[in-house]
Amino acid sequence: MGQKKKGQKIIKDKVGNMKKINNFIGGYWKPTPKKWRRVGDSLLAAASVLAIGGLWQFDNLKDIFTPTEIKGMIVASIILGVLGKFLTNFFKEDGSEND
């Protein structure tokens, strides 16, 4: 009997954790506050400008960095920008900041 109750408690804990995860992930599709949309858009724009500038000035930057380092910086810039934009979608609308 003790093992049965222990198993039921583990299942309840897992179900509770799944509900928390679903609640967090479910917030992704809810409206994002205007402030956080601006932050995400700014991160993406800055990353795009840095990546395009790195590509444009690739030959000039080769004097300072190796080609592998330049490519790594460009890829890191793009990944951070897209990741920043993606993560801001997890903020939920609390009040009347909907735009």
C-alpha positions in Angstrom: 0.0 0.0 0.0 2.8 2.4 0.8 4.3 2.1 -2.8 0.9 2.7 -4.3 0.5 6.0 -2.4 4.0 7.0 -3.3 3.3 6.2 -7.0 0.2 8.3 -6.9 2.1 11.2 -5.3 4.7 11.1 -8.1 2.0 11.1 -10.7 0.3 14.1 -9.0 3.6 15.9 -8.9 4.2 15.2 -12.6 0.7 16.4 -13.5 1.2 19.5 -11.5 4.5 20.2 -13.2 2.9 19.6 -16.6 0.2 22.1 -15.8 2.8 24.7 -14.9 4.7 24.1 -18.1 1.5 24.3 -20.2 0.5 27.5 -18.5 3.9 29.0 -19.2 4.0 27.8 -22.8 0.3 28.8 -23.3 1.3 32.4 -22.6 3.4 32.4 -25.8 0.3 32.9 -28.0 -1.3 35.6 -25.7 -0.8 39.3 -26.6 2.6 40.6 -25.8 2.8 44.0 -24.0 3.8 46.9 -26.1 7.0 47.5 -24.1 8.3 43.9 -24.6 7.4 43.9 -28.3 9.6 47.0 -28.6 12.4 45.4 -26.7 12.2 42.2 -28.9 12.0 44.3 -32.1 15.0 46.4 -31.0 17.1 43.3 -30.2 16.3 41.8 -33.6 17.0 45.1 -35.4 20.3 45.6 -33.6 21.4 42.0 -34.4 20.4 42.4 -38.0 22.4 45.6 -38.4 25.5 44.0 -36.7 25.3 40.9 -38.9 24.8 42.9 -42.1 27.7 45.3 -41.1 29.9 42.3 -40.4 29.1 40.8 -43.8 29.6 44.1 -45.6 32.9 44.9 -43.9 34.2 41.3 -43.9 37.3 42.1 -45.9 38.2 45.0 -43.7 37.6 43.0 -40.5 39.9 40.2 -41.7 42.9 42.4 -40.8 41.7 42.4 -37.1 40.0 39.0 -36.7 40.3 35.6 -38.4 37.5 34.7 -40.9 36.3 32.1 -38.4 36.0 34.6 -35.6 34.0 37.0 -37.9 31.6 34.3 -39.0 31.2 33.3 -35.3 30.3 36.9 -34.3 27.9 37.2 -37.2 26.1 33.9 -36.4 26.1 34.8 -32.6 24.5 38.2 -33.4 21.8 36.6 -35.5 21.0 33.9 -33.0 20.9 36.3 -30.0 18.6 38.7 -31.9 16.2 36.0 -33.0 16.3 34.4 -29.5 15.6 37.7 -27.9 12.6 38.4 -30.1 11.3 34.8 -29.5 11.7 35.1 -25.7 9.8 38.4 -25.5 6.7 36.5 -26.7 6.5 34.7 -23.4 5.5 37.9 -21.6 1.7 38.1 -21.0 -0.5 41.1 -21.4 -1.5 42.3 -17.9 -3.4 45.4 -18.4 -4.4 47.9 -21.0 -1.0 48.1 -22.8 -2.4 46.3 -25.8 -1.5 47.9 -29.1 
